[in-house]
Amino acid sequence: MSPPVAPPGWSRWLVPPAALSVHLSIGQAYAWSVFKPPLESALGLSGTQSALPFQLGIVMLGLSAAFGGTLVERNGPRWAMTVALVCFSSGFLLSALGAATEQYWLIVLGYGFVGGIGLGIGYISPVSTLIKWFPDRPGMATGIAIMGFGGGALIASPWSAQMLESFGSDSSGIALAFLVHGLTYAVFMLLGVLLVRVPRTEKPVADGPSVVEGVQVSARNAVRTPQFWCLWVVLCMNVSAGIGILEKAAPMITDFFADTSTPVSVTAAAGFVALLSAANMAGRIGWSSTSDLIGRKNIYRVYLGAGALMYLLIALFGDSSKPLFILCALVILSFYGGGFATIPAYLKDLFGTYQVGAIHGRLLTAWSTAGVLGPLIVNWIADRQEEAGKHGASLYGLSFVIMIGLLVVGFVANELVRPVHPRHHVSTPREAADVRRQQPESA
């Protein structure tokens, strides 16, 4: 299953479309909410039950990326994309069977467990390859691919809604929609499997840097360094702050302006959610490309420092100015997306390209943690404030103070990042030989 080495003259710009075919497909996960109401109605589920397949999928994303990262690095991008295709599509097919037979556990098993493995392996599958093709612009390269994960919902949401309208929102209609999703995404992801190539040499750009230049650290050694855990905290805090708004965006903007002369309608709240998705996607390519110019540490200073300022402005003045609230939320979500897209390049700067895909996989456990932490903070505090008789913007004041604190913690962790101590480095002669030997499998 080793990918073919690129022939002479082959354009490296064909690799990002291969990565996008996978990331745009697995990005459907962000559109799961479209299926929640029909599932609740057809199978008699509660809101908590209908969210379980998605929650399990995100947990499995982090776990499969962490535990499968070394396999992805060893076996290469074609193997990884194939595994992602089989698992993600099979998850939909199992879910279709579960919906058709009204067996809820099959949907959880299919979409959450099996599909979640496809999410994790698919998410990290192109990272190492892109960085090795674009050693001169790693932030831009990974940003293009990871942008697809953020933008997948912009395609999947209206498409899924249209299918449910056409097929019906009963169990058989949901089953048919799941079936179409599984088959269509299998074909689309296959394009990436067939298109992906690895560089012929350690220097894919004639006038650019070599893949093996600089520090090289193995995945096993990387997790023993303080730099890895500082970046783990940075990613966890940045994602917690962003997902805290993203997960509760529609009810949040409605609550903020419920007691004003210009309340937010349901349609306007849905439009706000779409704007946040667009900011999330744009931030992934825009901010990650900027990091190639100003450096990874500086761009995370912007994400975390300016993000804390945006939260402070919303807490102080958000309920008095709708444009200010929307603008600050859009900036926060652009930082959320940018943080995801920039972290692989940050890892490459610190640990080199040797096993950057495996290191990235281990770091994504921070995402799994943040996926629980961020929504838990916002929802639990809002519920407690409502029980205390508060309403409107006051439901979220304490949550925003906590988010500011989390971003400050992330800012400090970023400041503590230093070059990796030489004792963790792979020796230069062995490292260069290893990279050349592994390139057909893991480049």
Secondary structure, DSSP 8 states (H G I E B T S, - for coil): ----B--TT--GGGHHHHHHHHHHHHGGGGGGGGGHHHHHHHHT--HHHHHHHHHHHHHHHHHHHHHHHHHHHHH-HHHHHHHHHHHHHHHHHHHHHHHHHT-HHHHIIIIIIIHHHHHHHHHHTTHHHHHHH-TT-HHHHHHHHHHHHHHHHHHHHHHHHHHHHHH-SSHHHHHHHHHHHHHHHHHHHHHHHHH--B-SSS-SSTTS--TT-S--B-HHHHTTSHHHHHHHHHHHHHHHHHHHHHTTHHHHHHHHTTTSSS---HHHHHHHHHHHHHHHHHHHHHHHHHHHHH-HHHHHHIIIIIHHHHHHHHHHHGGG-HHHHHHHHHHHHHHHHHHHHHHHHHHHHHH-STTHHHHHHHHTHHHHHHHHHHHHHHHHHHHHHHHTT--GGGGTHHHHHHHHHHHHHHHHHHHT-----GGGB--HHHHHHHHHHHHHHH-
